[in-house]
Amino acid sequence: MISRWSDFPSSRSKDGALYVDNAATSWPKPPGVAQAMRHFIEEVGANPGRSGHRLSIAAARIVYAAREAIAELFGAPDPLHVIFGLNITDGINLALHGLLRAGEHVVTSSMEHNSVMRPLRALEKQGVEITCVGCRADGGLDADLIEAAIRPNTRLIALNHASNVCGTILPIQEAGQIARRRNLLLLVDAAQTAGVLPIDMSGDCIDLLAFTGHKSLYGPMGTGGLAIGERVDPADIQPIRQGGTGSRSEREEQPDFLPDCYESGTPNAVGLAGLLAALQWLQEQSIDQIRAREIELCGLLLDGLTQIPGVMIYGPQEASKQTATIGLNIRGMEPSTVGLRLDEEYEILCRVGLHCAPAAHRTLGTYPVGCVRFGLGAFNTEADIHKLVNAIGELAQEG
């Protein structure tokens, strides 16, 4: 285990810019990630599950080890219930398009990312009914409102675990308990929390967990998928693509067993090798340690920003009730202008705009201009926080 945070990779780019866009994708990655990917390309390289020779078997072992690591991290019932896809969006689409049918009803929230909202809106045109429960102005959600929205034809509750705009953590455990009582399924979008908050599919009553590798799991892009809980009958989720799986090749019908029925085509094995290395690094550090560090940094940043006149901060503004993602605006200055000046004048790399979450911005009152978002990660430091506060302070004086 790395015992000193100063031993971690730097959050500064080669030209010295400060990276605080971890809510979009984490950077830098643990050193072992690139090493594992290079090892796969140079020494393994074969297609997993498509041949019987030693390199194909070695590749398949790496993919299965990544499957085991995800199952262990999230408390999935079986590694074979971990479905790898293109990314978390692919996993969410599998859950929603694969499960829902015309005439059924879904309960979701007004803080969802478009990775949930767009598939739901497409399904709405096909006869699926949607209730979008309104969240508070800080992005929080009263679990009682979820239960009040349930109808006789409700099939699914679909919620993000934490907002990608302002970090607000939603009541996933309470939603899971409601789903159990009402014999419904719970789909959780863990894009912003996998690797940051402890997740136990069984203990948290999560039936479908969509995850991504490139954010707080510290893996490469193009990795992610869906973990399927024990209460879900795989026969109820129709594959959204069909094709070669390397199994049952004598049949022209899609295999009906996990994970093959949902994993057509050659997987991103080199990416999964990198994800496996990232998961091993996370296990060494422990999620609790990383979470404690992010709470510390988030609290420090919130303390500094709240002292600056003209700065409007969104979300709960309490580090323990959110991830280390902070959305803000400077009165009198467009967020796009703030982001450009932070980049060009202060060498600070963040994200501005609507963050693919217009519903969340309507809830927060920041639609249509959006906001400036700082996404802290495991490799940020106290010095980074001071740089952020000083830069916003100077810009706010102008605004």
SEMARMI-615369 format. One record per residue (C-alpha): residue in one letter; x, y, z. Coordinates in steps of 0.2 Angstrom, whole numbers, padded with zeros to 4 digits, always signed. Each point is the difference from the previous one (the first is absolute). Layout:
N
AXYZ
...
This chain:
399
M+0000+0000+0000
I+0006+0018-0004
S+0000+0007+0017
R+0004+0018-0004
W-0011+0010-0012
S+0015+0009-0007
D+0006-0017-0007
F-0015+0001-0012
P+0001+0005-0018
S-0001+0019-0003
S-0017+0008-0005
R+0010+0012-0011
S+0002-0003-0019
K+0017+0001-0008
D-0002+0018-0003
G-0004+0004+0018
A-0019+0001-0002
L-0011-0005+0015
Y-0012-0014-0004
V-0017+0001+0009
D-0012-0008-0013
N+0000-0017+0009
A-0019+0000-0001
A+0002-0002-0019
T+0014-0012+0001
S+0013-0003+0013
W+0018+0005-0003
P+0014-0005+0002
K-0002-0019+0002
P+0009-0011+0012
P+0017-0005-0008
G-0005-0018-0001
V-0014+0004-0012
A+0011+0005-0015
Q+0012-0014+0004
A-0014-0013+0000
M-0006+0006-0017
R+0017+0000-0007
H+0003-0018+0006
F-0016-0006-0008
I+0004+0008-0017
E+0018-0006+0000
E-0001-0017+0008
V-0018-0006-0001
G-0009+0009-0014
A-0012-0015-0005
N-0019+0000+0000
P-0007-0007+0016
G-0012-0014-0002
R+0002-0002-0019
S+0014-0012-0001
G+0007-0014+0010
H+0019+0004+0000
R+0010+0007+0015
L-0001+0018-0004
S-0019+0000-0003
I-0002-0009+0017
A+0012+0013+0008
A-0011+0014-0006
A-0016-0009+0006
R+0008-0002+0017
I+0003+0019+0001
V-0018+0004-0005
Y-0007-0012+0013
A+0011+0007+0013
A-0007+0017-0003
R-0017-0008+0001
E+0004-0007+0017
A+0008+0016+0006
I-0016+0010-0005
A-0011-0013+0008
E+0010+0000+0016
L+0000+0019+0001
F-0019+0002-0002
G-0006-0016+0008
A-0007-0007-0016
P-0007-0017+0002
D+0011-0008-0013
P+0015+0006-0011
L-0010-0007-0015
H-0014+0013+0005
V+0012+0014-0004
I-0003+0005-0018
F+0014+0010-0009
G-0005+0012-0014
L+0006+0016-0008
N-0003+0011+0016
I-0012+0003+0013
T-0012+0008-0013
D+0000-0017-0009
G-0004-0008+0017
I-0015+0012+0003
N-0007-0003-0017
L+0001-0019+0002
A-0010+0002+0017
L-0013+0012-0007
H-0003-0006-0017
G+0003-0018+0004
L-0012+0000+0015
L-0014+0012-0003
R-0016-0003-0011
A-0014+0011-0006
G-0013+0003+0014
E+0013-0002+0014
H+0005+0015+0011
V+0016+0007+0006
V+0004+0012+0015
T+0016+0010-0002
S+0006+0017+0007
S+0002+0018-0007
M+0019-0002+0003
E+0004-0013-0013
H+0013+0000-0013
N-0005-0001-0018
S+0007-0018+0000
V-0016-0004+0009
M-0012+0013-0006
R+0003-0002-0019
P-0003-0019+0000
L-0016+0003+0011
R-0006+0014-0012
A+0003-0012-0015
L-0010-0014+0010
E-0014+0013+0004
K-0003+0001-0019
Q-0002-0019+0000
G-0013+0000+0014
V+0010-0001+0016
E-0007+0012+0013
I+0012+0011+0010
T-0001+0010+0016
C+0014+0012+0004
V+0000+0004+0018
G+0005+0018+0004
C+0015+0002+0011
R+0004+0014+0012
A+0009+0016-0006
D+0017-0007+0007
G-0003-0016-0010
G-0006-0011+0015
L-0014-0012-0001
D-0014-0005+0012
A-0001-0019-0001
D-0019+0002+0005
L-0003+0008-0017
I+0007-0015-0009
E-0013-0011+0009
A-0014+0012-0003
A+0004-0001-0019
I-0002-0019-0001
R-0015-0006-0010
P-0007-0017-0002
N+0009-0002-0017
T+0017+0006+0007
R+0014-0011-0005
L+0016+0009+0005
I+0008+0014+0010
A+0015+0008-0009
L+0011+0012+0009
N+0017+0007+0000
H+0011-0003+0016
A+0007+0018-0001
S-0002+0015-0011
N+0013+0003-0013
V-0004+0019+0001
C+0001+0003+0018
G+0005-0016+0009
T-0017-0002+0010
I-0001-0018+0006
L-0018-0007-0002
P-0008-0012+0012
I+0004-0017-0009
Q-0002-0011+0015
E-0017+0007+0004
A-0005-0002-0018
G+0005-0018+0000
Q-0010-0004+0015
I-0015+0008-0008
A+0003-0011-0015
R+0001-0015+0011
R-0016+0004+0009
R-0009+0003-0016
N+0007-0014-0010
L+0009+0012-0013
L+0017+0000-0007
L+0013+0014+0004
L+0013+0006-0013
V+0014+0010+0006
D+0011+0011-0011
A+0016+0000+0010
A+0010+0010-0012
Q+0005+0013+0013
T+0002-0012+0015
A+0008-0016-0005
G+0017+0000+0008
V-0005+0015+0011
L-0014-0007+0011
P-0002-0017+0007
I-0013-0010-0011
D-0007-0017+0005
M-0014-0006-0012
S-0007-0012+0013
G+0001+0012+0015
D-0006+0015-0010
C-0014-0010-0008
I+0006+0005-0018
D-0006-0012-0014
L+0009+0008-0014
L+0016+0010+0002
A+0007+0009-0015
F+0019+0005+0002
T+0014+0008-0010
G+0018-0003+0001
H+0007+0017-0005
K-0006+0010+0014
S+0004-0004+0018
L+0004-0018-0003
Y+0016+0008-0008
G+0000-0011-0015
P+0000+0004-0019
M-0014+0007-0011
G-0011-0013-0009
T-0002-0011+0015
G-0016-0002+0010
G-0016-0009+0000
L-0014-0008+0011
A+0000-0011+0015
I-0016-0010+0002
G-0007-0005+0017
E-0007-0016+0006
R-0018+0006+0000
V+0001+0003-0019
D-0005-0014-0012
P+0012+0002-0015
A-0013-0007-0011
D-0010+0017+0003
I+0014+0010-0007
Q+0001-0001-0019
P+0017+0003-0008
I+0001+0016-0010
R+0013-0007-0012
Q+0003-0017-0007
G+0016-0008-0008
G+0015-0011+0003
T+0004-0005+0018
G+0013-0014-0003
S-0013-0012+0008
R-0013-0011-0007
S+0007+0004-0018
E-0011-0014-0007
R-0016+0010+0003
E-0006+0016-0009
E-0010+0005+0015
Q+0007+0011+0014
P+0006-0010+0015
D-0012+0001+0015
F+0013-0001+0014
L+0010+0013+0009
P+0011+0010-0004
D+0000-0006-0018
C-0018+0005-0004
Y+0004+0018+0002
E+0019+0001-0006
S+0000-0002-0019
G+0016+0004-0009
T+0018+0002+0005
P+0001+0008+0017
N+0012+0014+0005
A+0012-0012+0008
V+0015+0012+0000
G-0011+0013+0009
L-0006-0014+0012
A+0018-0004+0004
G+0002+0018+0005
L-0016+0000+0010
L+0006-0016+0009
A+0016+0009+0005
A-0010+0016+0006
L-0012-0011+0011
Q+0015-0009+0008
W+0007+0018+0004
L-0016+0005+0007
Q+0000-0016+0011
E+0017+0005+0006
Q-0005+0018+0005
S-0017-0005+0006
I-0016+0010-0005
D-0002+0006+0017
Q+0017+0009+0000
I-0003+0008-0017
R-0017+0006+0006
A+0007+0007+0016
R+0013+0010-0010
E-0013+0006-0013
I-0011+0006+0015
E+0015+0009+0007
L+0004+0009-0017
C-0019+0003-0004
G-0002+0008+0017
L+0015+0011-0002
L-0006+0006-0017
L-0017+0004+0006
D+0007+0010+0015
G+0010+0010-0012
L-0013+0003-0013
T-0014+0005+0013
Q+0011+0014+0006
I+0000+0008-0018
P-0013+0013-0003
G-0010-0002-0016
V+0004-0019-0001
M-0016-0011-0001
I+0003-0018+0005
Y-0013-0014-0004
G-0004-0016+0009
P+0000-0004+0018
Q+0016+0010+0004
E+0005-0013+0013
A+0014-0012-0005
S-0007-0015+0009
K-0016+0001-0010
Q+0008+0001-0017
T+0014-0007-0011
A+0015+0012-0003
T-0009+0008-0014
I-0005+0018+0002
G-0011+0011-0012
L+0001+0019+0001
N-0002+0016-0009
I+0007+0017+0002
R-0013+0014+0000
G+0001+0011-0016
M+0011-0012-0009
E-0005-0014-0013
P+0006-0017+0005
S+0008-0002-0017
T+0010+0015+0003
V+0006-0006+0017
G+0005-0017-0007
L+0010+0008-0014
R+0009+0012+0011
L+0004-0013+0013
D+0008-0010-0014
E+0009+0014-0009
E+0005+0011+0015
Y+0001-0011+0015
E+0004-0017-0008
I-0015-0009+0008
L-0009-0013-0010
C-0019-0002+0005
R-0016-0002-0009
V-0014+0013-0003
G-0018-0001-0008
L-0014-0012+0003
H+0010-0016+0003
C-0012-0011-0010
A-0012+0003+0014
P-0013+0013-0005
A-0013-0007+0012
A+0012+0002+0015
H+0004+0018-0005
R-0018+0004-0001
T-0002-0007+0018
L+0015+0010+0006
G-0006+0016-0009
T+0015+0001-0012
Y-0009-0004-0016
P+0004+0005-0014
V+0017+0007+0003
G+0006-0014+0011
C+0015+0003+0012
V+0018-0003+0003
R+0005-0017+0007
F+0015-0005+0010
G+0002-0019+0002
L+0013-0005+0013
G+0008-0017+0000
A+0012-0010+0010
F+0016+0008-0007
N-0005+0018+0004
T+0009+0009+0015
E-0003+0014+0012
A+0011+0011-0011
D-0012-0003-0015
I-0014+0006+0011
H+0009+0016+0005
K+0003+0003-0019
L-0018-0002-0004
V-0006+0011+0014
N+0012+0014-0005
A-0005-0001-0018
I-0019+0001+0003
G+0003+0014+0013
E+0009+0011-0013
L-0013-0004-0014
A-0014+0004+0013
Q+0007+0017+0003
E-0002+0004-0018
G-0018-0008-0001
